[in-house]
Structure formats: C-alpha cells, structure tokens
Amino acid sequence: MAMKIHNYMEDMAADKLEEILSEKDDICKCQKCRFDMIVWALNHLPPKYVVTEKGRMYTKLIEQDVQFRVDIVKELTKAVLRVSRNPSH
C-alpha cells in the first residue's frame, strides 16, 4: 500500500471557507474564486502534513484548539476580502 502525504490544513480551510461563504451573498463564489481564496489562506497558514490515519486523528485534536480555529478563520476572511475585491476571472 502506497502512503500519501496530505496537508490536512487544506481540508480544514476548505470546510471553513464553505461556512464563511454561506454567510455572504455579495461576492463571487465560482470555483476559481474559491480556489484563489483557499490558496491565499493556505499560503498564510502553517501546513499540517499527515501520512497515517493516526496523524490525521492527532491533527483533528489540534483542530479543537480555539486559537488554531481563530487563525484559520482570520486568514480565510482576509482571503475572501482580497479575492472578492479583485477576482482573477
């Protein structure tokens, strides 16, 4: 079985972005803008690489930390504002 390296932060950012966008009606939510928002935020957040299911579970525990979640929301909010002001499509 081949191991795959995965940045778990991608999953967390994508999930949280959907929550943020569900509360906004006045911005573009096309796939290109969504990707731009996630990429911008990920470039400003520390990666959380996992290889095993055990690593994934440990990272899920870290996800419960309030400051960790605040940091993700903060960077995603910046990304949404930045991309919505200047969409690349």
C-alpha positions in Angstrom: 0.0 0.0 0.0 1.4 3.3 -1.0 1.5 6.1 1.5 0.3 9.5 0.6 1.4 12.8 2.1 -1.5 15.1 2.7 -1.7 18.7 4.0 -4.7 18.4 6.4 -4.9 22.2 6.5 -6.4 22.0 3.0 -9.4 20.1 4.4 -9.9 22.4 7.3 -9.6 25.6 5.1 -12.0 24.2 2.5 -14.6 23.3 5.1 -14.3 26.6 6.9 -14.4 28.5 3.7 -17.8 27.0 2.9 -19.1 28.1 6.2 -17.8 31.7 5.7 -19.2 31.9 2.1 -22.6 30.6 3.2 -23.0 33.8 5.2 -22.1 36.1 2.3 -24.4 37.0 -0.6 -22.5 39.8 -2.3 -19.3 38.1 -3.5 -18.5 35.7 -6.3 -18.4 32.1 -5.3 -17.3 30.5 -8.5 -14.8 27.6 -8.4 -11.9 29.9 -9.5 -12.6 32.4 -6.7 -13.0 29.6 -4.1 -9.6 28.1 -5.1 -8.0 31.5 -5.1 -9.3 32.1 -1.6 -8.2 28.8 -0.3 -4.7 29.1 -1.8 -4.2 32.6 -0.5 -5.2 31.5 3.0 -3.0 28.3 2.9 0.0 30.4 1.9 -0.5 32.3 5.2 -1.2 29.3 7.4 1.2 26.7 8.7 0.9 23.3 6.9 -0.3 20.2 8.8 1.1 17.3 6.9 -0.2 13.8 7.7 0.6 10.4 6.3 -1.3 8.0 8.5 -4.7 7.8 10.0 -3.1 8.2 13.4 -1.6 11.5 12.2 -5.0 12.6 10.9 -6.6 11.9 14.3 -3.9 13.8 16.1 -4.3 16.8 13.8 -8.1 16.7 14.4 -7.3 17.1 18.1 -5.2 20.2 17.3 -8.2 21.5 15.3 -10.2 21.7 18.6 -7.8 24.5 19.9 -9.7 27.8 19.8 -6.6 29.8 18.7 -6.0 27.4 15.9 -9.6 27.8 14.6 -9.4 31.6 15.0 -6.2 31.7 12.9 -7.9 29.8 10.1 -11.0 32.0 10.1 -8.8 35.1 10.2 -6.8 34.1 7.2 -9.8 32.9 5.2 -11.6 36.2 6.0 -8.7 38.1 4.6 -8.6 35.9 1.6 -12.3 36.3 0.9 -12.0 40.1 1.1 -8.8 40.2 -1.1 -10.2 37.9 -3.8 -13.7 39.4 -3.8 -12.2 42.9 -4.3 -10.0 41.8 -7.2 -11.2 38.5 -8.7 -8.9 36.9 -11.3 -11.6 35.8 -13.7 
